[in-house]
Amino acid sequence: MKGPTGSVSNQCRVEQGMEQIVECLIAGGPQHGLVRRQLWDPHHPMSPAVAAGDGKVCIAAARRPAGPYSNRFLLLHPQATGQEILAMMARMCVRTTAPSLCSN
């Protein structure tokens, strides 16, 4: 399926299995507790990363399958405390209804 610019749309790429919608749980920093959903190519060698509101980069520290075509990542802010990390690790094991930030 081609979009208005002639490129393959995101939805089509997801359906073909080229990319997945993944959940990124952020531990520490200004976005602590936020669940961010984004497209991710599982064939790409890099895990998701995101810049926090304070400009610091949150990097993936853990990955857990969240279904047949999805994964859940734990992203750590450089100043995350042990308590914040443990709390988000526990949330990785359950389906959350936390506030989310969707990104394409």
N, C-alpha and C positions, 0 to 999 in steps of 0.2 A: 504494500500500500504506500503510495507516494503522497507526500504532503504538498502544500501549495508551492514550495520552492523546488519540488522535484526530488527531494531527498526522502529516504525511508523514514517514516514517522517513528517516534519512540514506542508507541503501542505495538506497532508491527514488529519492531526489533525484540520487544519483550515476548511477544507471542512466538517468535521463531527461536527463542531460547538463547539469543545472543547476549541479552542483559537480564538482570533480575532487579526487582525492587527489594532493597534490603532495608532493615531497620538498624539505625545506629543509636545506641544509648550512650549519652554523654555523662561522664563522671567528672565532677570538679568544675571549677571555673564559673563564669556567669550563666552558662546554660546547663548547669548541673541538673540532672533529672529529665532533660528534654529527650524525646525520641524523634529522631530525624529520619524520614524515609527518602531514599534516593535511588537512582538507577546505578547499577554496578555491573561490570562485565566480569564474570567469574573466571574468564580465560586471561584476564589482565593480571600481571604478576603483583600489582600493588593493592593493598587493602584500602578501604575508604579512609579519608582524613578530612577534617573540617577546621576552618579557622573560627575560633571562639570570638565572642563579642569584644574581648580585650586584645584581639589580634594574635593570640598565641594558638599554635596548631595542636589540635587534639588528634592523636594517632590511635590506630586500632591495636588493642592489647589481647583481645579474645574474639573468637567467632563460634557461633552455635547455630546449627541448622534450625530453621523455624518453619519447616514444611518442605515439600518436594522441590519447590522452585524458589526458595527464599532462604536467607541467612540473617542472623542477628549479630551485630558487631558491638563490642564495648570499646568506646573511644575514650581515651584518658587525656584530660587537661594536664599540662605540666605541673600544676600546683594542686592536683587532686590529693585528698587525704586518704589514708587507709580506710577510714570509716565510709567515705563517699564511694570508694572503689568497691568495697564489700557490699554496700547497699545496692549498687547498680548490678553487680554480679548476681545477686539474688533475684533481681527483677528480670535478668536475662532468661531465667527459667520459666517465667510465667508470661502469659499474654497481658500486656499493659493497656490501660486506657489513659495514659499520661498525655499531657499536652504535646502536640507534635508540630514539626516544621517540615512541610513537604517541599521538595525541590526537584526540578527536572534537570 
